[in-house]
Amino acid sequence: MEVLKPSLNRYNNQIHSSTKTTPNNAHNLDNVIQVRTNLILTEKHNRKYPNISEGDYVKIFDKGKGNYVSRKETRSQWSERKYKVILVGRDMMNNKYYKLDGMSKKYNRHELITIG
């Protein structure tokens, strides 16, 4: 533990690019608003996804539920099975969702990958 302390102190007292403050200062309740503002300003929302239409085939992102082996990088993060999109809809907040043949869940766009 004595070897780890200097590294932890350095890390916790170094300014981080996303919060614009040190972790020690970020945990101070007086800095909550400023830290949150800085995190919002540094968020990235520039991902571009190809459109998915009804009738398209997709695979589902697998979050790696279960044991360590199911989360290893050597295993594909996308379902082996392909699914047909049977409905593209919008919820009450106007967010787009996708219903897949044989699945009861409504999926968000980032959970699906198009396949040819």
Rosetta blueprint (number, residue, H / E / L):
1 M L
2 E L
3 V L
4 L H
5 K H
6 P H
7 S H
8 L H
9 N H
10 R H
11 Y H
12 N H
13 N L
14 Q L
15 I L
16 H L
17 S L
18 S L
19 T L
20 K L
21 T L
22 T L
23 P H
24 N H
25 N H
26 A H
27 H L
28 N L
29 L H
30 D H
31 N H
32 V H
33 I H
34 Q H
35 V H
36 R H
37 T H
38 N H
39 L H
40 I H
41 L H
42 T L
43 E L
44 K L
45 H L
46 N L
47 R L
48 K L
49 Y L
50 P L
51 N L
52 I L
53 S L
54 E L
55 G L
56 D L
57 Y E
58 V E
59 K E
60 I E
61 F E
62 D L
63 K L
64 G L
65 K L
66 G L
67 N L
68 Y H
69 V H
70 S H
71 R H
72 K L
73 E L
74 T L
75 R L
76 S L
77 Q L
78 W E
79 S L
80 E L
81 R L
82 K L
83 Y E
84 K E
85 V E
86 I E
87 L E
88 V E
89 G E
90 R E
91 D L
92 M L
93 M L
94 N L
95 N L
96 K E
97 Y E
98 Y E
99 K E
100 L E
101 D L
102 G L
103 M L
104 S L
105 K L
106 K E
107 Y E
108 N L
109 R H
110 H H
111 E H
112 L E
113 I E
114 T E
115 I L
116 G L
